[in-house]
Amino acid sequence: MIIELGHYALVLALATAFVQAALPILGARRNDRALMELASSAAVACFLLVAFAFAVLTFAYVTSDFSVRNVWENSHSLKPLIYKISGVWGNHEGSMLLWLLILVFFSALVATFGRNLPETLKANVLAVQAWIAFAFTLFILLTSNPFARLIPAPGEGKDLNPILQDVGLAIHPPLLYLGYVGFSVCFSFAIAALIEGRIDAAWARWVRPWTLAAWTFLTAGISMGSYWAYYELGWGGWWFWDPVENASFMPWLAGTALLHSALVMEKREALKIWTVLLAIMTFSLSLLGTFLVRSGVLTSVHAFATDPTRGIFILAILVFFIGGAFSLFAFRASRLKAGGIFAPISREGALVFNNLILTTATATVLTGTLYPLVLEALTGDKISVGPPFFNMTFGLLMLPLLFAVPFGPLLAWKRGDLIGVAQRLFAAVAVGLVVGSGYYYAMNGGPILALFGIALGVYLIAGSLTDLALRSGLGKVAGNVAWRRFSGLPRSAFGTALAHIGLGITLIGIVAVTAFETETVVEMKPGMTVDAGGYTLRFDGMRNGSGPNYSEESGHFTISSGGVVVTDIWSSKRLYQARRMPTTEAGIRTFGLSQLYVSLGDQISEGGIVVRIWWKPMILCIWGGTLFMMAGGFVSLSDRRLRVGAPTRAKRPKTIAVGAAE
Amino acid sequence: MTRKQKRLAIIGGGVGFLTLAVLLVMFAFSQAIAYFYVPSDLAKADVPPGTRIRLGGLVEAGSVKRGDGKTVTFTVTDTLGQVPVTYTGILPDLFREGQGVVTEGTFVAGSSVFVADSVLAKHDETYMPKDVADRLKAQGVELSGKETVR
């Protein structure tokens, strides 16, 4: 019964989305306040309905209701509770429902917190959000109903793909979707601006927080997914340039560009049309990503539960929204007044440079991802475009941008002094080269490019700190004055610095791992030792064990350094009973920022086993850097200039205003 | 600089950078992509030694042999042709005889053995690489329900 209620709520949500999609736009045209205000209540209602449907599905999973086909296919009564819950989005139907839930959640946020948006803009934004919600609700109801019943109900479920039974995967999709779908708000703002034919700096101020929030979550989602693939797949890789990874990376790149161009628009009223275009492109890439992941048109190592027939439906949604948005853009963009012009050497110029490189890099990733599809359709040849392609194109194109990053914040608006900035960054360059060379010699040589890679990363960090130091007048004024100025800097300045520092840290991790990691594949018998990264691993033997829904064989390794036992590692192979599916649980030990990574292969002879051991120097920097980027995002979000509704203070009782101020 | 010159400088820089990117992509496509073959294609196609390709098909039943510990040899088949493959390293968890597989690597000059440096299998036990399934279907190989693409 409760299951049918969930299904029914979803049908009601479809109807609500339809109302929200149609009437407010009409209201905005006729200047009818009643119709426009309908949008907010409809958005909240739609959110509550979808949330109810989602809660019902979660309930079915938690109570292991195998009369629901979706639960039977993806759950098992012995599964730990957390994986029963994460199983809700570990499959196609449930993950689409999560996608929809987050979409309507954002609509409800706009409805609730967008109190001081102009009435017509708000009505139009919510209507566009509702078009998307309508399309995806229809998709779920027609092709991927998670509430379909199975009669008679089986006694036991088929279990979730064991590789998905992991904490990382419990939180990765929600974070990723918060990012992907968060860009829908930017898209809706862009379409609303095109519908109204009017756009100004205030528009950028409203859009920036949404972009920032979506970007921060997407960063978290990608980073989480990368770390999950690293420790769960047992291959020791953290990025494969796989189509599914690219699908999430492209909106991230475009979103990063959007974040920077919206800045120019807010401050200088320039790049208006470009920002609108970028907002449309970013969400289009999110939709494309959803399509690529959900349709299974591309051979990927990460795609789960894909179904080509559903792909056509998503493709139709994709064509409608992307095609519609670009047509609208073509017809209406000329009505948006172009902004001011500025000198090429200026902060605006630097941000344009950033946008140019980021969008070009996005385009190369898009080309590499879709080229196999296009080639196969045209010639029938099947090819694979792998990491070498992306390293050669994307990697090279990003280099000038990485070098330019610290210049941006140091250049003045309107007219900058490139030579002056270069002089101020001289120290940062020097620090980078010194640390780079130091690390290079500590590692006893290696590829010379690694020296410059590390130097570039350190320079990014030092350059961002230089900006903060110069702004607070460090060295020019007394220490306490500098401190006061430092703590008085706008939060967005710290946000920028943190994000750029994070980029530097991630770069250092990538370079160090790529250049200096070691991989050893050996057949080991108990008592044998292997050296990796300055540590000695001794294989002690195997042990059999079992968990709630799997059995496992674990190998035990003792790690010593200079003859002294430091720690030990268990590395296992598991066999999940319900699906008879084996997985590798790599054994990982962290030493500072570096890791030893041990995964087991096949047992060969009496007690002998193939073991793969990696030494991953500085690998934690890769994800550590993204933590800094996220922190940058949140700090920037808390800047009062960016707080939602900042342009005008709403009238509030004084007591609350005081309470809210600090 | 005048307005016009400023605009020209920005547009010129942009076009220059885009041209560079296009050239880079074209160069990378000529260097860094791997064509996909199934064993029976290789009789027709002339793949020079040292060219990176992807070889896909089914792991022939009974063909998997472990050499000195970490080196594995097996035969990839599409029922019309067979190619012996060697691989040093740890095979994916889902590597099984009779199941679909995609390997990537090169032929060494003077030998018909394919030296793979990566062997791919997916996270899903019912997985058959799409490329493999398409080709096998085209050649009339019956796929059992478990092996078809989901």
Chai-1 contact restraints between the chains, C-beta under 6 A:
chainA,res_idxA,chainB,res_idxB,connection_type,confidence,min_distance_angstrom,max_distance_angstrom,comment,restraint_id
A,I163,B,H123,contact,1.0,0.0,6.0,A-B,restraint_1
A,T299,B,P129,contact,1.0,0.0,6.0,A-B,restraint_2
A,T299,B,K130,contact,1.0,0.0,6.0,A-B,restraint_3
A,T299,B,D131,contact,1.0,0.0,6.0,A-B,restraint_4
A,V301,B,K122,contact,1.0,0.0,6.0,A-B,restraint_5
A,I341,B,R3,contact,1.0,0.0,6.0,A-B,restraint_6
A,I341,B,K6,contact,1.0,0.0,6.0,A-B,restraint_7
A,P344,B,A9,contact,1.0,0.0,6.0,A-B,restraint_8
A,P344,B,I10,contact,1.0,0.0,6.0,A-B,restraint_9
A,L356,B,G14,contact,1.0,0.0,6.0,A-B,restraint_10
A,L356,B,F17,contact,1.0,0.0,6.0,A-B,restraint_11
A,T360,B,A21,contact,1.0,0.0,6.0,A-B,restraint_12
A,T364,B,V25,contact,1.0,0.0,6.0,A-B,restraint_13
A,T367,B,V25,contact,1.0,0.0,6.0,A-B,restraint_14
A,K382,B,F36,contact,1.0,0.0,6.0,A-B,restraint_15
A,K382,B,D131,contact,1.0,0.0,6.0,A-B,restraint_16
A,I383,B,I33,contact,1.0,0.0,6.0,A-B,restraint_17
A,I383,B,Y35,contact,1.0,0.0,6.0,A-B,restraint_18
A,S384,B,A34,contact,1.0,0.0,6.0,A-B,restraint_19
A,S384,B,R54,contact,1.0,0.0,6.0,A-B,restraint_20
A,V385,B,I33,contact,1.0,0.0,6.0,A-B,restraint_21
A,P388,B,A32,contact,1.0,0.0,6.0,A-B,restraint_22
A,F389,B,A28,contact,1.0,0.0,6.0,A-B,restraint_23
A,F389,B,A32,contact,1.0,0.0,6.0,A-B,restraint_24
A,M392,B,A28,contact,1.0,0.0,6.0,A-B,restraint_25
A,M392,B,A32,contact,1.0,0.0,6.0,A-B,restraint_26
A,T393,B,L24,contact,1.0,0.0,6.0,A-B,restraint_27
A,T393,B,V25,contact,1.0,0.0,6.0,A-B,restraint_28
A,T393,B,A28,contact,1.0,0.0,6.0,A-B,restraint_29
A,L397,B,A21,contact,1.0,0.0,6.0,A-B,restraint_30
A,V521,B,K70,contact,1.0,0.0,6.0,A-B,restraint_31
A,V521,B,G89,contact,1.0,0.0,6.0,A-B,restraint_32
A,E523,B,G69,contact,1.0,0.0,6.0,A-B,restraint_33
A,E523,B,K70,contact,1.0,0.0,6.0,A-B,restraint_34
A,R579,B,E125,contact,1.0,0.0,6.0,A-B,restraint_35
A,M581,B,E125,contact,1.0,0.0,6.0,A-B,restraint_36
A,P582,B,D93,contact,1.0,0.0,6.0,A-B,restraint_37
A,T583,B,D93,contact,1.0,0.0,6.0,A-B,restraint_38
A,T584,B,D93,contact,1.0,0.0,6.0,A-B,restraint_39
A,G601,B,I90,contact,1.0,0.0,6.0,A-B,restraint_40
A,I604,B,G69,contact,1.0,0.0,6.0,A-B,restraint_41
A,V610,B,K70,contact,1.0,0.0,6.0,A-B,restraint_42
A,V610,B,I90,contact,1.0,0.0,6.0,A-B,restraint_43
A,R612,B,I90,contact,1.0,0.0,6.0,A-B,restraint_44
